[in-house]
Amino acid sequence: MSVSSLLFLQFTRLEWEIESYLYFRMKIEESISIMLKQALEQHQAGCFDQAELAYKEVLRLSPENPDALHFLGLIAYQNQDYDTAADLIVKAISVVPNNPIFFRHLGQTFQKQNKLDQAADSYRKAIEINPEYVEAYNNLGGLFHLRKKLDQAINLFQKSISLDSNMADTHYVLGQLFEEKGMPPRALKAYQKAIALNPKHAEAQCKIGDIFQEQGNLDQAINSYRVALDSCPGFAEGYNNLGSVLKKKNQLDAAIVAFEKAIETNPKYVRAYSNLGAALVEKNEIEEATQHFERALFMNPDFAEAHFNQAIIFLLQGRLEEGWEKYEWRWNSTQKSQKRDFKQLLWNGTTLNGKTILVHTEQGFGDAIQFVRYVDLLCDLDTTVIFECEAELKTLFKSIDCIDKLVAKGEKIPDFDVHVPLLSLPRIFGTTLKNIPAEIPYLYPDVEVNPIFLSDSSRKFKIGIAWAGNPEHVNDHNRSIDLKRFECLLSLEEYEFFSLQIGEHREDIKQYGYDYMIKDLGKQFADFHCTASAILQLDLIISVDTAVAHLAGALGKPVWILLPFMPDWRWMLNRLDSPWYPSMRLFRQNEIGNWMSVFEQLKLSLKQCV
């Protein structure tokens, strides 16, 4: 055979081999494509084990197949093996470095590993590759939400909506962000948009109910929760929140049914057990309530609201030492927003040895007046006391000798070594029913400062009245009373009545035409020192559970306090006196909402005291 013939034969064989290789390669790729399609179908059907085997077979045939690497990484992610997931997705990216989906899924994996900076970088890379990648904006926005960077999160979700405004869940999350920012109107608008896109979006409807409830629009809130439950009858949170607003309206039986339905729907719903217990407390069904609190804590030993609710029961029962311990859970529950974060240490009762302590008030005016008595106990501990209170109390508290420096909230606080919230002092000092510091009076206002004149020379028995507390108080719907209830007392000729009421309810006197029967002193009150000056000139104070009652008790004046069926914890249960205020007498409802019997008892008692 000639050389040229041999060369031709070799060339022909090479050409045949190339064609065979390409044909073989095409068949392999076709096979891989079919295998990937089948694996993906199994993956989507939830058959993870079969899909995993199929992806691995693909990688045996094509070790750098980016889709197989990526999908195998997703299976590892779904199996919560985040380290393996990250390694596989990174390998997929090394093969195809410009696939935005790979970067988004890598970001989600990093986020599960708590590698938040790397997660953010991955989401940003996905957006860089595809600036219209809606899901990546949502992921990055969610990450900023997690990190409490609300403004950045809002911007990202708004960008997502600008790209696709038809995703109800995006509007819903945006509403949550606005709500957390304290912007209810914008939150409401976002939730309403979510519902417009998805009328059965129960979560958004429930959030609208929450906003109405927060605004005091309780009937609208109830309607929103019922709409949510109509669209999603298995929505446990809807039943729970409905129960909460029914409880506020004193519809306790209906509230209890709603909480029970929430638990039936979700037997592991810890908050619903706690709320059910709280509703039962309002009905004085203490034993059953305790069982629900214990159930909540069995499921979640760190659930603050259940601990706090247990504190309320202990304090109501007079089990003060147990109550004070549990009461510290308030900082993760009802008083979370009032918690003060000072760099100085929180005082826990250790020796002070000449240190300076800051005592700061919390909650309402009445709490400050009731517990300021504990400052006297600090005088024996070789310490300098700085006391911070609301501006309205500052002049009143100037009479307390043990306070070295008195500042109003908002004023600059002098240097101090340790600090303590006022209502933590009973626990620190081991207060029980037997050792409550109840010597009265413990407030001594200077009557020459801001004098209040009753403008009357009558020798009639002078009674000061207060019928309403702060309308923002969580229990104001139970404790405040319509002024018209007092009409049965106003007709008694032996007595002269003076209003100690401040705020919008002062207008009730004119509204009911009682101007000639009640002298309005409230218009003269600039602060609580003025109120104290007036109280000292009266013979008796009759008040609902508000700061006026505490002030009268602290001044040692006779005070009759009118209490709802289930009172605040400090008044305990079944007592007609108060261990906190020896000059106080308690008049209690004998059933929920019934003030008639209270005023009948008041009228009888008044006739006996002159």
Buried (B, 14 or more C-beta within 10 A) or exposed (E): EEEEEEEEEEEEEEEEEEEEEEEEEEEEEEBBEEBBEEBBEBBEEEBBEBBBEBBEBBBEEBEEBBBBBBBBBBBBBEEEBBEBBBBBBBBBBEBBEEBBBBBBBBBBBBBBEEBBEBBBBBBBBBBEBBEEBBBBBBBBBBBBBEEEBBEBBBBBBBBBBEEEEEBBBBBBBBBBBBBBBEBBEBBBBBBBBBBEBBEEBBBBBBBBBBBBBEEEBBEBBBBBBBBBBEBBEEBBBBBBBBBBBBBBBBBBEBBBBBBBBBBEBBEEBBBBBBBBBBBBBBBEBBEEBBBBBEBBBEEBEEBBBBBBBBBBBBBBBBBBEBBBBBBBBBBBBBBEEEEEEEEBEEBEEEEBEEBBBBBBBBBBBBBBBBBBBBBBBBBEBEBBBBBBBBEBBBBBBBBBEBBBBBBBEEEEBEEBBBBBBBBBBBBBBEBBEEEBBEEBBBBBBBEEEBEBEBEEEEEBBBBBBBBBBBEEBEBBBBBBBEBEBBEBBBEBEEBBBBBBBBEEBBEBBEEBEBEEBBBBBBEBBEBBBBBBBBBBBBBBBBBBBBBBBBBBBBBBBBBBBBBBBBBBBBBBBEEEEBBBBEBBBBBBBEEBEEBEEBBEBBBEEBEEEE
